[in-house]
Amino acid sequence: MTRSDAAVVRALLRAAERRLTISDLATGGAAGFAVAAGFAFVGWPTRASGLSPLVVGVLLAVLVGVATAVVRRRRGLRAPSAVERGAPASRNLLFTAGELANAPVSDASGTKSPAESYASRQVLANAARFAGAVNLASAVPLFGRIAGVMVAASLWIATVARATGGSLAGPALSVMPVIDAVEFVVESPAYAAKPVRIVRNPDRLDVLAGSRIAIVVRTNGSAVSLLTLDTSRALIASAPGTFAGTFVAVADGFVAFEPRAAQGIVGARRLVGLSIVPDLDPRVSIVAPGRDLVLPHGKRTIQLAIDASDDIGLVSLKLRYTRVSGSGERFTFIEGEVPLDITRSSVGKWIARARWKLDTLALESGDMVVYKAVAADARPGAPSVESDAFIAEIASPGGVAAEGFSIDPDQERYAISQQMVILKTQRLIAKQRTLSPELFADEAASIAVEQRHVRAEFVFMMGGEMNDGGLDAASLDDLNEEEEAAREDELLGGREANQGQLALRRAIVAMSLAARSLTTADAATALTHERAALIQLERAFSSRRIILRALSVRESLDSARRLSGDLSETARFSRTIARPDPDARAVALRSLLGELFALSGAGAGAGAPADAARALPILAERVLRIDPSEPALQEIARTMSSGSESNGSREQVARAAAAISAEMRRLLPASPTGGKALDAMRSSGALVDLLRRSTP
């Protein structure tokens, strides 16, 4: 035997072994495809499992094929046996030659093996000559095995296509798409002058009202829908796996993205809360003098200070006035503006000052000027905002300041009384040295206005007619006998009642004298008249009767007639208590809580996490639809949507349920404490009546 004969035999057997391995892999692959086709026929893998029929089929074919090849390869001398079956003319020659070719030449002691004998050399030589004539394609055929694999694969493809509507990718790749990333490009309105803001994968988005928002969504689905509170539309595909769209933010709500596969199967939604930050109106106020003024003449100068602010920025600040002159039904109105010296601390904070000389308006006695500050921001179409209006009136002799233009914004608010007029006059006299004559006259005129208010109240009590013209301090003790005789019925009330009415008239006359003195800035004389008026008021109110008339006959209630009527026709009356309408928010939250409990109870199933991941964003949308502006509901929706991001674990479902439960407890009305139940109150009343009747 030569070494070349043994090499020829071994080469033949190795080639046969390779073909046998390919045949085994093909056989196992065909079996794997057949098993996968059976699974697809019965509906496995399901959509909820997240497995792909393509992956399942290929994996089964590979595993079964490899297992078949490994198991069969462990069988000894299968290559010579396969060649002998394909070439019967060899009559076990190749089988014997295969054993001799793989036997060692000599053992460790140097003893020759049987392979070196003469017979062995002849067998190997004959086998080498026969090997050249062996056709392995016919001895170890592969065509049938490969054809079997193709038939099994075709059967598997047809079964899967029928089960999934023509897609081998299955739910995991196309039928169950997911949102990979969401990017918001927020462009605020042009007047706000804010930079473009880019936000990626937010739980909630806060934007200025009117902002234009561009959306870029990346997904493995074939389509993406954009859902808001009132609209639903499809986003446009800008690139493979990328979808884009725009919308304008006008109201609180949410933005939801719903991916879809080519077969129309919907994946889990991605929910983003949307909070609209409104552009607030400007705030403007006149801080100095900040009150109505009554001036003795029109040659005064008013020092004005105005504060204005806005959350974004101001564009204008003006001081407008209206000059009012005339009387009766003939009035003249002239409008104008006062120049302002504006200091701009920032775009949203302005301070304005002005020295307004009233002599340019040619105001006369009884005329007035109404003024107010007007501010505007840059928001298109937004109306200007006005401050409180104040008046500056030129007092007329014996006149009262005009009303109805504004409310006094002073911190010190009180009911005007005669005692308060005296107190303010005393304070004015005490600080007279620190005030300029002009300012002192203004303060005195303001107190005169209050004195006239007090006088008007008492004049109204006297019937609305009181002529104090020509009266002075000496006339306070005089009594008009003719007027008293005309009211003989009043004399029936006694001398004391008549003196009370006289004291009230004297108080009114003293108030008139005090107001006149204050108008001329004579505070000391005014204080004397004010105190005299207070003394007369105390005398009047100490009398039994001032205005009320006494009854002609004294009447009193007869206690003996109590409960003396006929009770024979009395009967118990009952009415149906109407049930209050349920709180719509509580009803909606209770429904959501029930669905969360059902979702949590199904957590033991194999598809529960995937079901929760799809259900939680939808439930979060329903929460925001209740009231998208409520912070508590926004937090609940954020909890639920973040739960869907991590496959909807039971812990996150439980947290969402706990948040809804807390909000429902907050909505419950507080139970009354310390009160008696209605039935107990009825029983107590019946017992009291029974005891009263049984008492002799």
WORA-V846685 format. One record per residue. N is the residue number from 1. RES is the residue in three letters. SS is DSSP state (H for helix, E for strand, - for the rest). PHI is phi in whole degrees, -180 to 180 (* if undefined). Layout:
BEGIN
((N & RES & SS & PHI) (N & RES & SS & PHI))
END
This chain:
BEGIN
((1 & MET & - & *) (2 & THR & - & -101) (3 & ARG & H & -65) (4 & SER & H & -69) (5 & ASP & H & -63) (6 & ALA & H & -65) (7 & ALA & H & -66) (8 & VAL & H & -63) (9 & VAL & H & -65) (10 & ARG & H & -65) (11 & ALA & H & -63) (12 & LEU & H & -63) (13 & LEU & H & -68) (14 & ARG & H & -66) (15 & ALA & H & -62) (16 & ALA & H & -65) (17 & GLU & H & -65) (18 & ARG & H & -63) (19 & ARG & H & -66) (20 & LEU & H & -66) (21 & THR & H & -63) (22 & ILE & H & -61) (23 & SER & H & -63) (24 & ASP & H & -66) (25 & LEU & H & -61) (26 & ALA & H & -64) (27 & THR & H & -63) (28 & GLY & H & -65) (29 & GLY & H & -62) (30 & ALA & H & -61) (31 & ALA & H & -64) (32 & GLY & H & -64) (33 & PHE & H & -63) (34 & ALA & H & -65) (35 & VAL & H & -64) (36 & ALA & H & -62) (37 & ALA & H & -64) (38 & GLY & H & -64) (39 & PHE & H & -62) (40 & ALA & H & -64) (41 & PHE & H & -66) (42 & VAL & - & -89) (43 & GLY & - & 94) (44 & TRP & - & -118) (45 & PRO & - & -79) (46 & THR & - & -80) (47 & ARG & - & -68) (48 & ALA & - & -68) (49 & SER & - & -72) (50 & GLY & - & 78) (51 & LEU & - & -92) (52 & SER & - & -101) (53 & PRO & H & -59) (54 & LEU & H & -63) (55 & VAL & H & -65) (56 & VAL & H & -63) (57 & GLY & H & -65) (58 & VAL & H & -64) (59 & LEU & H & -64) (60 & LEU & H & -64) (61 & ALA & H & -62) (62 & VAL & H & -67) (63 & LEU & H & -63) (64 & VAL & H & -67) (65 & GLY & H & -64) (66 & VAL & H & -64) (67 & ALA & H & -62) (68 & THR & H & -64) (69 & ALA & H & -65) (70 & VAL & H & -67) (71 & VAL & H & -65) (72 & ARG & H & -73) (73 & ARG & H & -71) (74 & ARG & - & -71) (75 & ARG & - & -74) (76 & GLY & - & -74) (77 & LEU & - & 53) (78 & ARG & H & -79) (79 & ALA & H & -67) (80 & PRO & H & -60) (81 & SER & H & -64) (82 & ALA & H & -66) (83 & VAL & H & -68) (84 & GLU & H & -61) (85 & ARG & H & -69) (86 & GLY & H & -85) (87 & ALA & - & -133) (88 & PRO & H & -63) (89 & ALA & H & -67) (90 & SER & H & -74) (91 & ARG & - & 50) (92 & ASN & - & 66) (93 & LEU & H & -64) (94 & LEU & H & -70) (95 & PHE & H & -63) (96 & THR & H & -68) (97 & ALA & H & -64) (98 & GLY & H & -64) (99 & GLU & H & -68) (100 & LEU & H & -69) (101 & ALA & H & -67) (102 & ASN & H & -92) (103 & ALA & - & -80) (104 & PRO & - & -71) (105 & VAL & - & -72) (106 & SER & E & -152) (107 & ASP & - & -88) (108 & ALA & - & -69) (109 & SER & - & -87) (110 & GLY & - & 95) (111 & THR & - & -72) (112 & LYS & E & -71) (113 & SER & - & -85) (114 & PRO & H & -62) (115 & ALA & H & -66) (116 & GLU & H & -99) (117 & SER & - & -77) (118 & TYR & H & -63) (119 & ALA & H & -62) (120 & SER & H & -66) (121 & ARG & H & -65) (122 & GLN & H & -68) (123 & VAL & H & -64) (124 & LEU & H & -67) (125 & ALA & H & -66) (126 & ASN & H & -66) (127 & ALA & H & -66) (128 & ALA & H & -66) (129 & ARG & H & -66) (130 & PHE & H & -73) (131 & ALA & H & -64) (132 & GLY & - & -67) (133 & ALA & - & -98) (134 & VAL & - & -80) (135 & ASN & - & -102) (136 & LEU & H & -66) (137 & ALA & H & -62) (138 & SER & H & -90) (139 & ALA & H & -73) (140 & VAL & - & -125) (141 & PRO & - & -70) (142 & LEU & - & -118) (143 & PHE & H & -60) (144 & GLY & H & -64) (145 & ARG & H & -65) (146 & ILE & H & -66) (147 & ALA & H & -62) (148 & GLY & H & -63) (149 & VAL & H & -62) (150 & MET & H & -65) (151 & VAL & H & -65) (152 & ALA & H & -64) (153 & ALA & H & -65) (154 & SER & H & -64) (155 & LEU & H & -63) (156 & TRP & H & -65) (157 & ILE & H & -62) (158 & ALA & H & -64) (159 & THR & H & -67) (160 & VAL & H & -66) (161 & ALA & H & -62) (162 & ARG & H & -68) (163 & ALA & H & -77) (164 & THR & H & -110) (165 & GLY & - & 76) (166 & GLY & - & 100) (167 & SER & - & -115) (168 & LEU & - & -87) (169 & ALA & - & -69) (170 & GLY & H & 77) (171 & PRO & H & -63) (172 & ALA & H & -71) (173 & LEU & H & -105) (174 & SER & H & -131) (175 & VAL & H & -74) (176 & MET & - & -117) (177 & PRO & - & -75) (178 & VAL & - & -135) (179 & ILE & E & -87) (180 & ASP & E & -82) (181 & ALA & E & -158) (182 & VAL & E & -131) (183 & GLU & E & -126) (184 & PHE & E & -111) (185 & VAL & E & -112) (186 & VAL & E & -96) (187 & GLU & E & -116) (188 & SER & - & -67) (189 & PRO & - & -56) (190 & ALA & H & -60) (191 & TYR & H & -68) (192 & ALA & H & -74) (193 & ALA & - & 55) (194 & LYS & - & -108) (195 & PRO & - & -71) (196 & VAL & - & -68) (197 & ARG & E & -118) (198 & ILE & E & -113) (199 & VAL & E & -126) (200 & ARG & E & -116) (201 & ASN & - & 50) (202 & PRO & - & -84) (203 & ASP & - & -82) (204 & ARG & E & -149) (205 & LEU & E & -126) (206 & ASP & E & -107) (207 & VAL & E & -136) (208 & LEU & E & -76) (209 & ALA & - & -57) (210 & GLY & - & 88) (211 & SER & - & -70) (212 & ARG & E & -97) (213 & ILE & E & -116) (214 & ALA & E & -98) (215 & ILE & E & -119) (216 & VAL & E & -128) (217 & VAL & E & -118) (218 & ARG & E & -112) (219 & THR & E & -153) (220 & ASN & - & -96) (221 & GLY & - & -84) (222 & SER & - & -97) (223 & ALA & E & -158) (224 & VAL & E & -137) (225 & SER & E & -105) (226 & LEU & E & -103) (227 & LEU & E & -119) (228 & THR & - & -127) (229 & LEU & - & -60) (230 & ASP & - & -128) (231 & THR & - & -136) (232 & SER & E & -152) (233 & ARG & E & -151) (234 & ALA & E & -90) (235 & LEU & - & -80) (236 & ILE & E & -94) (237 & ALA & E & -75) (238 & SER & E & -95) (239 & ALA & E & -163) (240 & PRO & - & -58) (241 & GLY & - & 79) (242 & THR & E & -128) (243 & PHE & E & -129) (244 & ALA & E & -137) (245 & GLY & E & -173) (246 & THR & E & -138) (247 & PHE & E & -157) (248 & VAL & E & -109) (249 & ALA & - & -82) (250 & VAL & - & -125) (251 & ALA & - & -151) (252 & ASP & - & -61) (253 & GLY & E & 171) (254 & PHE & E & -154) (255 & VAL & E & -128) (256 & ALA & E & -118) (257 & PHE & E & -118) (258 & GLU & E & -120) (259 & PRO & E & -80) (260 & ARG & E & -134) (261 & ALA & - & -88) (262 & ALA & - & -63) (263 & GLN & - & -84) (264 & GLY & - & 89) (265 & ILE & - & -79) (266 & VAL & E & -92) (267 & GLY & - & -94) (268 & ALA & - & -68) (269 & ARG & - & -79) (270 & ARG & E & -111) (271 & LEU & E & -110) (272 & VAL & E & -130) (273 & GLY & E & -69) (274 & LEU & E & -127) (275 & SER & E & -115) (276 & ILE & E & -97) (277 & VAL & E & -94) (278 & PRO & - & -73) (279 & ASP & - & -84) (280 & LEU & - & -70) (281 & ASP & - & -68) (282 & PRO & - & -62) (283 & ARG & E & -115) (284 & VAL & E & -139) (285 & SER & E & -152) (286 & ILE & E & -95) (287 & VAL & E & -89) (288 & ALA & E & -143) (289 & PRO & - & -75) (290 & GLY & - & 72) (291 & ARG & - & -160) (292 & ASP & - & -74) (293 & LEU & E & -123) (294 & VAL & E & -118) (295 & LEU & E & -110) (296 & PRO & - & -72) (297 & HIS & - & -154) (298 & GLY & - & -95) (299 & LYS & - & -108) (300 & ARG & - & -103) (301 & THR & E & -121) (302 & ILE & E & -103) (303 & GLN & E & -87) (304 & LEU & E & -111) (305 & ALA & E & -137) (306 & ILE & E & -128) (307 & ASP & E & -111) (308 & ALA & E & -139) (309 & SER & E & -150) (310 & ASP & - & -152) (311 & ASP & - & -71) (312 & ILE & - & -114) (313 & GLY & - & 174) (314 & LEU & E & -95) (315 & VAL & E & -122) (316 & SER & E & -155) (317 & LEU & E & -147) (318 & LYS & E & -134) (319 & LEU & E & -120) (320 & ARG & E & -108) (321 & TYR & E & -138) (322 & THR & E & -131) (323 & ARG & E & -88) (324 & VAL & E & -117) (325 & SER & E & -139) (326 & GLY & E & 116) (327 & SER & E & -159) (328 & GLY & - & 62) (329 & GLU & - & -105) (330 & ARG & E & -120) (331 & PHE & E & -122) (332 & THR & E & -121) (333 & PHE & E & -119) (334 & ILE & E & -128) (335 & GLU & E & -104) (336 & GLY & E & -170) (337 & GLU & E & -128) (338 & VAL & E & -105) (339 & PRO & - & -62) (340 & LEU & - & -121) (341 & ASP & E & -103) (342 & ILE & E & -100) (343 & THR & E & -110) (344 & ARG & E & -98) (345 & SER & E & -68) (346 & SER & E & -158) (347 & VAL & - & -66) (348 & GLY & - & -111) (349 & LYS & E & -138) (350 & TRP & E & -124) (351 & ILE & E & -129) (352 & ALA & E & -123) (353 & ARG & E & -135) (354 & ALA & E & -159) (355 & ARG & E & -110) (356 & TRP & E & -97) (357 & LYS & E & -89) (358 & LEU & H & -75) (359 & ASP & H & -66) (360 & THR & H & -71) (361 & LEU & H & -93) (362 & ALA & - & 55) (363 & LEU & - & -78) (364 & GLU & - & -115) (365 & SER & - & -60) (366 & GLY & - & 90) (367 & ASP & - & -78) (368 & MET & E & -148) (369 & VAL & E & -131) (370 & VAL & E & -106) (371 & TYR & E & -132) (372 & LYS & E & -157) (373 & ALA & E & -95) (374 & VAL & E & -130) (375 & ALA & E & -125) (376 & ALA & E & -144) (377 & ASP & E & -106) (378 & ALA & - & -89) (379 & ARG & - & -64) (380 & PRO & - & -63) (381 & GLY & - & 78) (382 & ALA & - & -79) (383 & PRO & - & -74) (384 & SER & - & -72) (385 & VAL & E & -109) (386 & GLU & E & -108) (387 & SER & - & -84) (388 & ASP & - & -62) (389 & ALA & - & -91) (390 & PHE & E & -125) (391 & ILE & E & -122) (392 & ALA & E & -125) (393 & GLU & E & -114) (394 & ILE & E & -88) (395 & ALA & - & -67) (396 & SER & - & -106) (397 & PRO & - & -57) (398 & GLY & - & 74) (399 & GLY & - & -88) (400 & VAL & - & -118) (401 & ALA & - & -60) (402 & ALA & - & -65) (403 & GLU & - & -121) (404 & GLY & - & 96) (405 & PHE & - & -93) (406 & SER & - & -164) (407 & ILE & - & -106) (408 & ASP & - & -61) (409 & PRO & - & -87) (410 & ASP & - & -60) (411 & GLN & - & -68) (412 & GLU & - & -86) (413 & ARG & - & -113) (414 & TYR & - & -162) (415 & ALA & - & -78) (416 & ILE & - & -69) (417 & SER & - & -139) (418 & GLN & H & -65) (419 & GLN & H & -65) (420 & MET & H & -69) (421 & VAL & H & -62) (422 & ILE & H & -63) (423 & LEU & H & -62) (424 & LYS & H & -69) (425 & THR & H & -67) (426 & GLN & H & -62) (427 & ARG & H & -64) (428 & LEU & H & -66) (429 & ILE & H & -65) (430 & ALA & H & -67) (431 & LYS & - & -105) (432 & GLN & H & -62) (433 & ARG & H & -67) (434 & THR & H & -89) (435 & LEU & - & -110) (436 & SER & - & -73) (437 & PRO & H & -56) (438 & GLU & H & -66) (439 & LEU & H & -68) (440 & PHE & H & -64) (441 & ALA & H & -65) (442 & ASP & H & -64) (443 & GLU & H & -64) (444 & ALA & H & -64) (445 & ALA & H & -64) (446 & SER & H & -65) (447 & ILE & H & -67) (448 & ALA & H & -61) (449 & VAL & H & -62) (450 & GLU & H & -65) (451 & GLN & H & -62) (452 & ARG & H & -67) (453 & HIS & H & -62) (454 & VAL & H & -63) (455 & ARG & H & -61) (456 & ALA & H & -62) (457 & GLU & H & -62) (458 & PHE & H & -75) (459 & VAL & H & -62) (460 & PHE & H & -63) (461 & MET & H & -63) (462 & MET & - & -85) (463 & GLY & - & 108) (464 & GLY & - & 87) (465 & GLU & - & -125) (466 & MET & - & -155) (467 & ASN & - & -108) (468 & ASP & - & -105) (469 & GLY & - & -64) (470 & GLY & - & 83) (471 & LEU & - & -83) (472 & ASP & - & -142) (473 & ALA & H & -64) (474 & ALA & H & -71) (475 & SER & H & -86) (476 & LEU & H & -69) (477 & ASP & H & -95) (478 & ASP & - & -80) (479 & LEU & - & -126) (480 & ASN & - & -77) (481 & GLU & H & -68) (482 & GLU & H & -65) (483 & GLU & H & -66) (484 & GLU & H & -69) (485 & ALA & H & -67) (486 & ALA & H & -69) (487 & ARG & - & -115) (488 & GLU & H & -67) (489 & ASP & H & -63) (490 & GLU & H & -70) (491 & LEU & H & -68) (492 & LEU & - & -64) (493 & GLY & - & -77) (494 & GLY & - & 97) (495 & ARG & H & -63) (496 & GLU & H & -65) (497 & ALA & H & -67) (498 & ASN & H & -65) (499 & GLN & H & -67) (500 & GLY & H & -64) (501 & GLN & H & -69) (502 & LEU & H & -65) (503 & ALA & H & -64) (504 & LEU & H & -66) (505 & ARG & H & -66) (506 & ARG & H & -65) (507 & ALA & H & -63) (508 & ILE & H & -66) (509 & VAL & H & -64) (510 & ALA & H & -65) (511 & MET & H & -64) (512 & SER & H & -64) (513 & LEU & H & -64) (514 & ALA & H & -65) (515 & ALA & H & -64) (516 & ARG & H & -65) (517 & SER & H & -66) (518 & LEU & H & -66) (519 & THR & H & -64) (520 & THR & - & -93) (521 & ALA & - & 65) (522 & ASP & - & -98) (523 & ALA & H & -71) (524 & ALA & H & -64) (525 & THR & H & -64) (526 & ALA & H & -62) (527 & LEU & H & -63) (528 & THR & H & -63) (529 & HIS & H & -66) (530 & GLU & H & -63) (531 & ARG & H & -67) (532 & ALA & H & -62) (533 & ALA & H & -64) (534 & LEU & H & -64) (535 & ILE & H & -63) (536 & GLN & H & -66) (537 & LEU & H & -65) (538 & GLU & H & -64) (539 & ARG & H & -66) (540 & ALA & H & -65) (541 & PHE & H & -77) (542 & SER & H & -80) (543 & SER & - & -78) (544 & ARG & - & -70) (545 & ARG & - & -146) (546 & ILE & - & -118) (547 & ILE & - & -119) (548 & LEU & - & -64) (549 & ARG & - & -98) (550 & ALA & - & -79) (551 & LEU & - & -71) (552 & SER & - & -73) (553 & VAL & - & -127) (554 & ARG & - & -73) (555 & GLU & - & -123) (556 & SER & - & -150) (557 & LEU & - & -78) (558 & ASP & - & -94) (559 & SER & H & -70) (560 & ALA & H & -70) (561 & ARG & H & -86) (562 & ARG & - & -69) (563 & LEU & - & 58) (564 & SER & - & -104) (565 & GLY & - & -79) (566 & ASP & - & -84) (567 & LEU & - & -104) (568 & SER & - & -68) (569 & GLU & - & -98) (570 & THR & - & -74) (571 & ALA & - & -147) (572 & ARG & - & -72) (573 & PHE & - & -116) (574 & SER & - & -137) (575 & ARG & - & -135) (576 & THR & - & -77) (577 & ILE & - & -80) (578 & ALA & - & -69) (579 & ARG & - & -76) (580 & PRO & - & -69) (581 & ASP & - & -64) (582 & PRO & - & -67) (583 & ASP & - & -70) (584 & ALA & H & -60) (585 & ARG & H & -66) (586 & ALA & H & -65) (587 & VAL & H & -64) (588 & ALA & H & -64) (589 & LEU & H & -67) (590 & ARG & H & -65) (591 & SER & H & -64) (592 & LEU & H & -64) (593 & LEU & H & -64) (594 & GLY & H & -63) (595 & GLU & H & -68) (596 & LEU & H & -65) (597 & PHE & H & -63) (598 & ALA & H & -64) (599 & LEU & H & -67) (600 & SER & H & -71) (601 & GLY & H & -69) (602 & ALA & - & -90) (603 & GLY & - & -71) (604 & ALA & - & -79) (605 & GLY & - & -71) (606 & ALA & - & -69) (607 & GLY & - & -96) (608 & ALA & H & -62) (609 & PRO & H & -59) (610 & ALA & H & -66) (611 & ASP & H & -63) (612 & ALA & H & -65) (613 & ALA & H & -63) (614 & ARG & H & -83) (615 & ALA & H & -82) (616 & LEU & H & -61) (617 & PRO & H & -62) (618 & ILE & H & -67) (619 & LEU & H & -66) (620 & ALA & H & -64) (621 & GLU & H & -62) (622 & ARG & H & -64) (623 & VAL & H & -64) (624 & LEU & H & -70) (625 & ARG & H & -68) (626 & ILE & H & -63) (627 & ASP & - & -161) (628 & PRO & - & -67) (629 & SER & - & -94) (630 & GLU & - & -81) (631 & PRO & H & -60) (632 & ALA & H & -63) (633 & LEU & H & -70) (634 & GLN & H & -62) (635 & GLU & H & -68) (636 & ILE & H & -63) (637 & ALA & H & -63) (638 & ARG & H & -64) (639 & THR & H & -62) (640 & MET & H & -71) (641 & SER & H & -71) (642 & SER & H & -69) (643 & GLY & H & -65) (644 & SER & H & -70) (645 & GLU & H & -68) (646 & SER & - & -113) (647 & ASN & - & 65) (648 & GLY & - & 62) (649 & SER & - & -66) (650 & ARG & H & -64) (651 & GLU & H & -64) (652 & GLN & H & -73) (653 & VAL & H & -63) (654 & ALA & H & -66) (655 & ARG & H & -65) (656 & ALA & H & -64) (657 & ALA & H & -64) (658 & ALA & H & -65) (659 & ALA & H & -66) (660 & ILE & H & -67) (661 & SER & H & -61) (662 & ALA & H & -64) (663 & GLU & H & -67) (664 & MET & H & -66) (665 & ARG & H & -65) (666 & ARG & H & -67) (667 & LEU & H & -79) (668 & LEU & - & -68) (669 & PRO & - & -68) (670 & ALA & - & -69) (671 & SER & - & -74) (672 & PRO & - & -66) (673 & THR & - & -114) (674 & GLY & - & 81) (675 & GLY & - & -91) (676 & LYS & - & -95) (677 & ALA & - & -68) (678 & LEU & H & -63) (679 & ASP & H & -63) (680 & ALA & H & -65) (681 & MET & H & -67) (682 & ARG & H & -64) (683 & SER & H & -63) (684 & SER & H & -64) (685 & GLY & H & -66) (686 & ALA & H & -64) (687 & LEU & H & -66) (688 & VAL & H & -63) (689 & ASP & H & -64) (690 & LEU & H & -64) (691 & LEU & H & -66) (692 & ARG & H & -66) (693 & ARG & H & -71) (694 & SER & H & -79) (695 & THR & - & -77) (696 & PRO & - & -68))
END
